[in-house]
Amino acid sequence: MKGEINILKLALVFICIFICSVAVGQQNNDAVLEAKALTARDNHSEAIILLSDAIRLKPESRLYIERAEINLRLTNYDASLQDFNEANRLEQRSGDYGLAKVYALKGDVPNSIRHLTISMESAYKRSEKEIMLEPAFMAIENRPEWRQFWQKSWYSLRETRVSEIEYFVSNNKLAEAREALAEFRGMYSGSEEATYAEVIVNIAAGRFDDAVRAASSLTASEKHLRVLAKAQTGQSNFAGASSTYTRLIDMGVADAQLFIERAECFRRTGERNRAIRDVERFIALYPENKEAIRLAGRLEVEMGNNIKALEYFSRNVELYPNDPESYIDRANSFLTSRSWQWAVNDYSMSLDLDPANPDVWLNKGIALLSSGNTLDACHDFKRAYSLGSQRAVPYISRNCMD
């Protein structure tokens, strides 16, 4: 009996340890997300303090790497070197690519090439495109050591073919992508690389069912889950896509845009409360993001919370007074709540910025007509019709034939 009790106690201890580790891992992921958001707003010092606090609680390589990247932007090279080295200590070779960048900016070419070589021989190898576009390496790209570095074939034939197909897809060269895929599959049929290439070509071709079938057989890496979610969205399987985005979030991918992608899926499945929570999470990180604020407002409209929607739309008007869409969003909300004059005012502001929008002329006319101003409403209906709105025809025939 005592033995069973001890086993139970031990099991409870392990469960507590697991729960605590998951919680701390989530806290660190949140810290990276918030640090990225603060850095985007140029609040570098706050981001560094936040990451330093997280490191004191539970040091992880990704925390050191994020802090090192901020110090790199601030040209605090010694602090950046220290953090990238600490990342390497916690997770072997995770900081070498960062070290290569720092040494490049310091003009230390041998050390830069040495750490870049180590990185290329590790699981943290970057694509040729990413390396070539990295601004830090511009400082050494004319040096003979840099040219000698690229004389070595760093990428396998499979990697090269995948990059080639990705290039064709990203540049809308579907025929070339299909041709390259056919050759690739003939050489490496059944390989993960060939299957991934098949997925992205099928997505580009609009063959989403085929893309999902292929993507579902891939290992659950970030790269593979992202294309699976894209394919699921393409086939209108929004429930499946939301589940895939949840997997990405739960595995610690520090990308706030995932919350917006998942929110759109929740919106399409009618789970608007879950959608608004994701959007609010994003807005908490990026409080001035126009599209996120707009999405939040539209979700509130769909849920019947017009007052809350007006708060979001008004925030966009304050932040982006020269954006006609911000006025349109708020005007549409006023129209829904039958606040005719407020709607007219916002539609008018939008038209001052973009006078060639037929839908706005039509809606402004509807608001005027609803408030009893038929004369001005007819002017707007006719203007909408002249700009190509066929929806204006019944309004003109019913109200403006005198």
C-alpha positions as CSV (number, residue, x, y, z in Angstrom):
1,M,0.0,0.0,0.0
2,K,2.8,2.4,0.9
3,G,4.5,1.6,-2.3
4,E,1.4,2.5,-4.3
5,I,1.2,5.8,-2.4
6,N,4.8,6.6,-3.1
7,I,4.3,5.8,-6.8
8,L,1.3,8.1,-6.9
9,K,3.2,10.9,-5.2
10,L,6.1,10.5,-7.7
11,A,3.6,10.6,-10.6
12,L,2.1,13.8,-9.2
13,V,5.5,15.3,-8.9
14,F,6.3,14.5,-12.5
15,I,2.9,15.9,-13.6
16,C,3.6,19.2,-11.7
17,I,7.1,19.4,-13.2
18,F,5.6,18.9,-16.7
19,I,2.9,21.5,-16.2
20,C,5.4,24.0,-14.8
21,S,7.8,23.5,-17.7
22,V,5.0,24.0,-20.3
23,A,3.9,27.1,-18.5
24,V,7.4,28.6,-18.4
25,G,7.9,27.6,-22.1
26,Q,4.7,29.5,-23.0
27,Q,5.9,32.5,-20.9
28,N,9.2,32.5,-22.9
29,N,7.3,32.3,-26.1
30,D,5.2,35.3,-25.0
31,A,8.3,37.2,-24.1
32,V,9.8,36.7,-27.6
33,L,6.5,37.8,-29.2
34,E,6.3,40.9,-27.0
35,A,10.0,41.7,-27.6
36,K,9.5,41.5,-31.3
37,A,6.5,43.8,-31.1
38,L,8.4,46.3,-28.9
39,T,11.4,46.2,-31.3
40,A,9.1,46.9,-34.2
41,R,8.0,50.1,-32.4
42,D,11.7,51.0,-31.7
43,N,11.2,50.3,-28.0
44,H,14.5,48.4,-27.9
45,S,15.4,49.1,-24.2
46,E,12.0,47.8,-23.0
47,A,12.5,44.7,-25.2
48,I,15.9,44.0,-23.7
49,I,14.5,44.4,-20.1
50,L,11.7,42.0,-20.9
51,L,14.0,39.4,-22.4
52,S,16.5,39.8,-19.5
53,D,13.7,39.2,-17.0
54,A,12.6,36.1,-18.9
55,I,16.2,34.8,-19.0
56,R,16.5,35.2,-15.2
57,L,13.4,32.9,-14.8
58,K,14.4,30.3,-17.3
59,P,17.3,30.8,-19.8
60,E,16.7,29.5,-23.3
61,S,18.7,29.9,-26.4
62,R,15.9,31.7,-28.3
63,L,15.8,34.4,-25.6
64,Y,19.5,35.0,-25.9
65,I,19.3,35.1,-29.7
66,E,16.4,37.6,-29.6
67,R,18.3,39.9,-27.2
68,A,21.4,39.5,-29.3
69,E,19.5,40.5,-32.5
70,I,18.3,43.7,-30.7
71,N,21.8,44.6,-29.5
72,L,23.0,43.9,-33.1
73,R,20.6,46.5,-34.4
74,L,21.8,48.9,-31.7
75,T,25.4,48.2,-32.8
76,N,26.1,46.9,-29.3
77,Y,28.4,44.3,-30.8
78,D,30.1,43.0,-27.6
79,A,26.7,42.4,-25.9
80,S,25.4,40.7,-29.0
81,L,28.5,38.4,-29.2
82,Q,28.0,37.5,-25.6
83,D,24.4,36.5,-26.1
84,F,25.0,34.5,-29.3
85,N,27.8,32.6,-27.5
86,E,25.5,32.0,-24.6
87,A,22.9,30.6,-27.0
88,N,25.5,28.3,-28.4
89,R,26.3,27.1,-24.9
90,L,22.6,26.2,-24.2
91,E,21.9,24.8,-27.7
92,Q,24.9,23.9,-29.8
93,R,25.4,25.9,-33.0
94,S,22.2,27.9,-32.5
95,G,24.1,31.2,-32.3
96,D,26.7,30.7,-35.0
97,Y,24.8,32.4,-37.7
98,G,24.3,35.4,-35.5
99,L,28.0,35.4,-34.6
100,A,28.9,35.4,-38.3
101,K,26.7,38.6,-38.7
102,V,28.3,40.4,-35.8
103,Y,31.9,39.6,-36.9
104,A,31.0,40.7,-40.5
105,L,29.9,44.1,-39.2
106,K,33.0,44.3,-37.0
107,G,35.1,43.7,-40.1
108,D,36.5,40.4,-38.7
109,V,36.2,38.4,-41.9
110,P,38.0,35.2,-40.7
111,N,35.7,34.8,-37.7
112,S,32.6,35.7,-39.7
113,I,33.4,33.0,-42.3
114,R,34.3,30.5,-39.6
115,H,31.0,30.9,-37.8
116,L,29.0,30.9,-41.0
117,T,30.7,27.7,-42.0
118,I,29.8,26.1,-38.7
119,S,26.2,27.2,-39.1
120,M,26.0,25.8,-42.6
121,E,27.1,22.4,-41.3
122,S,24.4,22.4,-38.6
123,A,20.7,22.0,-38.3
124,Y,20.5,25.8,-38.4
125,K,21.7,26.2,-42.0
126,R,20.1,29.1,-43.8
127,S,19.1,29.3,-47.4
128,E,21.3,30.9,-50.0
129,K,18.7,33.6,-50.6
130,E,18.5,34.5,-46.9
131,I,22.3,34.8,-46.6
132,M,22.6,36.8,-49.7
133,L,19.9,39.2,-48.6
134,E,21.3,39.6,-45.1
135,P,22.5,43.3,-44.8
136,A,25.3,42.4,-42.3
137,F,27.2,40.4,-45.0
138,M,27.3,43.4,-47.3
139,A,30.3,44.5,-45.3
140,I,32.3,41.5,-46.5
141,E,30.8,40.5,-49.8
142,N,33.7,42.0,-51.8
143,R,36.3,40.2,-49.8
144,P,38.1,37.2,-51.4
145,E,37.2,35.0,-48.3
146,W,33.5,35.5,-49.1
147,R,34.0,34.5,-52.7
148,Q,36.0,31.5,-51.6
149,F,33.3,30.5,-49.2
150,W,30.7,30.3,-52.0
151,Q,33.0,28.2,-54.2
152,K,31.9,25.2,-52.0
153,S,28.6,23.5,-52.8
154,W,26.7,24.0,-49.6
155,Y,23.4,22.7,-50.7
156,S,22.4,19.2,-51.8
157,L,20.8,18.6,-55.2
158,R,17.4,18.1,-53.4
159,E,17.8,21.5,-51.6
160,T,18.7,23.2,-54.8
161,R,15.7,21.8,-56.7
162,V,13.3,22.8,-53.9
163,S,14.7,26.3,-54.0
164,E,14.3,26.4,-57.7
165,I,10.7,25.3,-57.5
166,E,10.0,27.8,-54.7
167,Y,11.4,30.5,-57.0
168,F,9.2,29.5,-59.9
169,V,6.1,29.4,-57.6
170,S,6.8,32.8,-56.0
171,N,7.2,34.4,-59.4
172,N,4.0,32.8,-60.8
173,K,5.9,30.7,-63.3
174,L,3.6,27.7,-62.9
175,A,4.6,25.9,-66.1
176,E,8.3,26.0,-65.2
177,A,7.4,24.8,-61.6
178,R,5.5,21.8,-63.0
179,E,8.3,20.9,-65.3
180,A,10.9,21.1,-62.5
181,L,8.6,19.1,-60.2
182,A,8.2,16.3,-62.7
183,E,11.9,16.0,-63.1
184,F,12.4,16.2,-59.3
185,R,9.8,13.5,-58.6
186,G,11.4,11.3,-61.1
187,M,14.7,11.5,-59.3
188,Y,13.5,11.5,-55.7
189,S,10.0,10.1,-55.7
190,G,8.6,9.7,-52.2
191,S,11.1,12.0,-50.5
192,E,9.9,14.7,-48.1
193,E,11.5,17.3,-50.3
194,A,9.7,16.1,-53.4
195,T,6.4,15.9,-51.5
196,Y,6.9,19.4,-50.2
197,A,7.6,20.7,-53.7
198,E,4.4,18.9,-54.9
199,V,2.4,20.6,-52.2
200,I,3.5,24.2,-53.1
201,V,3.0,23.6,-56.8
202,N,-0.5,22.2,-56.2
203,I,-1.3,25.2,-54.0
204,A,-0.1,27.6,-56.8
205,A,-2.3,25.6,-59.3
206,G,-5.3,25.8,-57.0
207,R,-5.3,22.0,-56.5
208,F,-5.9,22.3,-52.8
209,D,-7.3,18.8,-52.2
210,D,-4.2,17.3,-53.7
211,A,-2.0,19.7,-51.7
212,V,-3.7,18.7,-48.4
213,R,-3.3,15.0,-49.1
214,A,0.4,15.4,-49.8
215,A,1.0,17.9,-47.0
216,S,-0.7,15.6,-44.4
217,S,2.1,13.0,-45.0
218,L,4.9,15.3,-44.2
219,T,6.6,15.6,-40.8
220,A,5.1,18.3,-38.5
221,S,7.8,21.0,-39.0
222,E,6.9,24.7,-39.0
223,K,7.6,24.9,-42.7
224,H,5.3,21.9,-43.5
225,L,2.5,23.0,-41.2
226,R,2.4,26.4,-42.7
227,V,1.8,25.0,-46.2
228,L,-0.7,22.6,-44.8
229,A,-2.7,25.5,-43.3
230,K,-2.5,27.4,-46.5
231,A,-3.8,24.4,-48.5
232,Q,-6.6,23.8,-46.0
233,T,-7.6,27.4,-46.2
234,G,-7.6,27.1,-50.0
235,Q,-10.0,24.2,-49.9
236,S,-12.2,26.1,-47.4
237,N,-11.5,23.7,-44.6
238,F,-11.3,26.5,-42.1
239,A,-11.7,24.2,-39.1
240,G,-8.7,22.1,-40.3
241,A,-6.7,25.2,-40.9
242,S,-7.5,26.7,-37.5
243,S,-6.3,23.4,-35.9
244,T,-3.1,23.6,-37.9
245,Y,-2.5,27.1,-36.8
246,T,-3.1,26.0,-33.2
247,R,-0.4,23.4,-33.7
248,L,2.1,26.0,-34.9
249,I,1.3,28.3,-31.9
250,D,1.5,25.4,-29.4
251,M,4.9,24.3,-30.7
252,G,6.2,27.8,-29.9
253,V,6.5,29.5,-33.2
254,A,7.0,33.1,-32.2
255,D,4.9,34.7,-35.1
256,A,2.1,37.0,-34.0
257,Q,0.6,36.8,-37.5
258,L,-0.5,33.3,-36.7
259,F,-3.2,34.7,-34.4
260,I,-4.6,36.8,-37.3
261,E,-4.5,33.8,-39.6
262,R,-6.3,31.6,-37.0
263,A,-8.8,34.4,-36.3
264,E,-9.8,34.5,-39.9
265,C,-10.4,30.8,-39.8
266,F,-12.5,31.0,-36.6
267,R,-14.5,33.8,-38.3
268,R,-15.3,31.6,-41.3
269,T,-16.4,28.8,-39.0
270,G,-18.6,31.1,-37.0
271,E,-16.5,31.0,-33.9
272,R,-16.3,34.7,-33.5
273,N,-15.6,34.8,-29.8
274,R,-12.5,32.8,-30.4
275,A,-11.6,35.0,-33.4
276,I,-11.9,38.2,-31.4
277,R,-9.7,36.8,-28.6
278,D,-7.0,36.1,-31.2
279,V,-7.3,39.5,-32.8
280,E,-7.2,41.2,-29.4
281,R,-4.1,39.2,-28.6
282,F,-2.5,40.6,-31.7
283,I,-3.6,44.1,-31.1
284,A,-2.2,44.0,-27.6
285,L,1.2,43.4,-29.3
286,Y,0.7,45.8,-32.2
287,P,-1.8,48.4,-31.0
288,E,-1.6,50.5,-34.2
289,N,-2.0,47.7,-36.8
290,K,-4.7,49.0,-39.1
291,E,-5.8,45.7,-40.6
292,A,-6.1,44.0,-37.2
293,I,-8.1,46.9,-35.8
294,R,-10.3,46.7,-38.8
295,L,-10.8,43.0,-38.4
296,A,-11.7,43.4,-34.8
297,G,-14.3,46.0,-35.7
298,R,-15.9,43.8,-38.4
299,L,-16.0,40.9,-36.0
300,E,-17.8,43.0,-33.4
301,V,-20.3,44.1,-36.1
302,E,-20.9,40.5,-37.0
303,M,-21.5,39.7,-33.3
304,G,-24.0,42.6,-33.0
305,N,-21.7,44.7,-30.8
306,N,-22.0,47.9,-32.8
307,I,-20.8,50.2,-30.0
308,K,-17.6,48.1,-29.5
309,A,-17.2,48.1,-33.3
310,L,-17.4,51.9,-33.4
311,E,-14.6,52.0,-30.8
312,Y,-12.3,50.0,-33.1
313,F,-13.2,51.9,-36.2
314,S,-12.8,55.3,-34.5
315,R,-9.3,54.2,-33.4
316,N,-8.3,53.6,-37.0
317,V,-9.7,57.0,-38.0
318,E,-7.6,58.6,-35.3
319,L,-4.5,56.7,-36.3
320,Y,-5.0,56.9,-40.1
321,P,-6.9,60.1,-40.8
322,N,-5.8,60.0,-44.5
323,D,-7.1,56.5,-45.1
324,P,-10.5,56.5,-46.8
325,E,-11.2,52.9,-45.8
326,S,-11.1,53.9,-42.1
327,Y,-13.9,56.3,-42.6
328,I,-15.9,53.8,-44.7
329,D,-15.7,51.2,-42.0
330,R,-17.0,53.6,-39.4
331,A,-19.6,55.0,-41.7
332,N,-20.9,51.5,-42.5
333,S,-21.2,50.9,-38.7
334,F,-23.1,54.1,-38.3
335,L,-25.4,53.1,-41.2
336,T,-26.1,49.8,-39.5
337,S,-27.1,51.6,-36.3
338,R,-29.3,54.0,-38.3
339,S,-27.1,57.0,-37.3
340,W,-27.7,58.6,-40.7
341,Q,-26.0,62.0,-40.3
342,W,-22.9,60.4,-38.7
343,A,-22.7,58.0,-41.6
344,V,-23.1,60.8,-44.1
345,N,-20.2,62.7,-42.4
346,D,-17.8,59.8,-42.6
347,Y,-18.8,58.8,-46.2
348,S,-18.1,62.5,-47.1
349,M,-14.7,62.3,-45.5
350,S,-13.9,59.2,-47.4
351,L,-15.0,60.8,-50.7
352,D,-12.8,63.8,-50.0
353,L,-9.9,61.3,-50.0
354,D,-11.1,59.0,-52.8
355,P,-14.0,60.6,-54.9
356,A,-14.1,57.7,-57.4
357,N,-15.6,55.0,-55.1
358,P,-19.1,54.2,-56.4
359,D,-20.1,52.2,-53.4
360,V,-19.4,55.1,-51.0
361,W,-21.5,57.4,-53.2
362,L,-24.3,54.9,-53.1
363,N,-24.2,54.3,-49.3
364,K,-24.0,58.0,-48.7
365,G,-27.1,58.4,-50.8
366,I,-28.9,55.7,-48.8
367,A,-28.0,57.5,-45.6
368,L,-29.3,60.8,-47.0
369,L,-32.5,59.2,-48.3
370,S,-33.1,57.6,-44.9
371,S,-32.7,60.9,-43.2
372,G,-35.3,62.5,-45.6
373,N,-32.8,64.4,-47.8
374,T,-34.0,63.0,-51.2
375,L,-32.5,65.8,-53.3
376,D,-28.9,65.2,-52.2
377,A,-29.5,61.5,-52.1
378,C,-30.4,61.5,-55.8
379,H,-27.3,63.4,-56.6
380,D,-25.2,60.7,-54.9
381,F,-27.2,57.8,-56.6
382,K,-26.6,59.4,-60.0
383,R,-22.9,59.9,-59.2
384,A,-22.6,56.2,-58.1
385,Y,-24.3,55.1,-61.4
386,S,-21.9,57.3,-63.4
387,L,-19.0,55.5,-61.8
388,G,-20.4,52.1,-62.8
389,S,-22.6,51.1,-59.9
390,Q,-25.6,49.1,-61.2
391,R,-26.9,48.9,-57.6
392,A,-27.8,52.5,-57.9
393,V,-30.4,51.9,-60.7
394,P,-33.4,50.9,-58.5
395,Y,-32.7,53.8,-56.1
396,I,-32.8,56.2,-59.0
397,S,-35.9,54.7,-60.6
398,R,-37.8,54.8,-57.3
399,N,-36.7,58.2,-56.0
400,C,-35.2,60.4,-58.7
401,M,-37.5,60.2,-61.8
402,D,-39.3,63.5,-61.2
